[in-house]
Amino acid sequence: MEAHRAVGNLRTRNEEAAIVNRPLTLTGSHFGEQKSTWWKAAVVYQVYMASFKDTNHDGYGDLAGIAENLDYLVDLGVDVLWLSPIFDSPMYDMGYDIADYYKINPVFGDMADFDRLLAQAHGKGLRVILDIAFNHTSNEHGWFKKSMAAAKREGHHQYFKDFYIWGDPTVDPTVDQDANGHPPTNWESVFGGSMWEWVPDFGKYYLHVFGKAQPDLKWENGAVRNEVWNVLRFWLDKGMDGFRLDAINCLSKARNHDLCAGRPGQPTVSGWPDAPVFTPGRFEQRCNEMFANGPRIHEYLHEMHQRVFAHYDAVSLGEMSCGITPGVGRTFVGRSGKERQLDLILHFEHVELDCVGGDKWVPRDWELSELKAAVSKWQTCMAEAGGWDTIWMENHDQPRGVSRFCKGDETSWKQAAKLLCLWMLTLQGTVIVFQGQELGMSNPDEFSEDMIKDVETRLFWNATHQDLARGAGVKKLEMAKKAITSKGRDASRIPIPTSGGFTGSGAKPWLPEHKHFSELCAESQRHDPASVWSLYRDMIRIRKECPGLVSVVTTGKQRNNRRLIIVLAWQIYGAYHAVDQHHASIFAYTRTFEGDVYLIVLNFGSQDVEWEMPPTDGRAWVRVKSTRDDQAGESTTLRLGPYGGVICKRER
């Protein structure tokens, strides 16, 4: 029997919004902190603009489509909308190549559309954060064009000359037959090929960590940083509630003098060092240590906090590209004034278990014990550092969690999706749900070239064909197809079946729709109490309204002088402790809060499992929530069906 009160008796988000027009603000006073930390208790919903809802029938989602579906998101219970980049862009990398930070991409609408969406979202109690890239811009950005003109001594644009990282060719007369020589260093781009792009008009290279149409800004230049602060202030002054900062740990690149034991390399005449040779016979080499978590990164991010975020009630969510350990991650989220940088970080260890050395295109089998170890490390380390974790399993760059973490067949997707829901919403941290996740969406089942829109995937596919032309076997082609289907970024970017469908009849979506589009339909799931969507709604509400864990908090920004009741649920603030770390299919842990102990037991396997409950000094475990009706258990033994999960509470 369910121990929590019936969901139907829980206050709805619309009723909450009637009490206060903006989301509840949790101050840090309960935890000895000074700045508002509303983001700790928040559930964030990531909207991938192009694939959410198309209202003008051009095949791409738009701002009006989000506005139409705000009630859907309120009903689900989320607190924050994270919008993928909405800025003007040539869409080389689907908006992460920004051409104008102050203009809306006409594919998605205009500034009036955005202002309406922001006002409507705030009116319904939803916060909004923007996804923005500052490591690089588009090569069509005005700054880059002026930087090129300045390098060619054209016009009056010398202010922009050092806005990007330019390098001279390196010429070795004994090796180079071409007078142009070769790039300044052997650094390999994240998307493949050299990280340096040659500009023949004036005989220089520019640096791009990602695609060649995404030149990196030179953060060493204080003028660049000031321009970035101005961009952030512009949007925050419009009422934005924060930013997801793309690849934010890549801002500081290593110079020759930054080489050390932890960052080995070879100095070059260019001033930037060559990376160690990992792949003999190739010029370009993997070089994460040269651009990720660089020598001045903490300085830049602390300045960002001091100059911008310290003056706004806004969250800074930083993406940590190219892998970081918990020990490094904690250095970005210190809460003391001299250490303040970011509020939250996105780390990737748990989604890189299925690849070799961080190379997404080289798959490997993984064991559940590895996943448990990775999650437990981050849960523990972030708590010990006074930081706060982020809980997520899929996004616009990562495949669907159902396909990645659960290895069952097509018939088990619903149970698997429910299992992952229970997992996400019972860990400590800020939960981030990617659009369609609440519907149980999975990766496409079969390879199709129509599915290759992403620049990274297209480059990988082209490189595979080049290898075939050089004599590689057909097996490599089949392996590439499998890798693209399971790991390509387009897998999670498929349009989602929002109410009324993604687009109008006769319109062609920019990516093919999921073959189970009608079965996953949001409208039908909202009215089915046994659906994946309904479990997400229930778990989000339970997370916030767990009975008996209510504390009154007074804030400095209360509306109408009302005291705001903040629910401190165990799912949010309870201490995490792993249980039975080595079981082959059970992921179990406890959450402890103010004397209450909750046990979460999850069966990641496709077979029934019997599992011995931890001893409780004679006190019984009482079931709070489960994903299946067929799960049973005595006082000491729990029986879980395939992909079954259960939450139990220890009697006091």
Helices and strands as residue ranges (DSSP letters): G 7-9, H 13-19, G 28-31, G 38-40, E 43-47, G 49-51, H 63-68, H 70-76, E 80-83, E 87-88, E 100-104, H 111-123, E 127-133, H 142-151, G 158-160, E 166-167, E 196-199, E 204-207, H 222-237, E 242-246, G 248-250, G 256-258, H 288-291, H 297-307, G 309-311, E 315-319, H 326-329, G 330-332, E 344-346, G 349-351, E 355-356, E 359-363, H 368-384, E 390-391, H 401-405, G 410-412, H 413-424, E 430-434, G 437-439, G 449-451, H 455-469, H 474-487, G 489-492, H 522-526, H 532-545, E 550-553, E 564-567, H 570-573, E 575-579, E 586-593, E 596-603, E 609-612, E 621-626, E 632-633, E 637-640, E 645-650
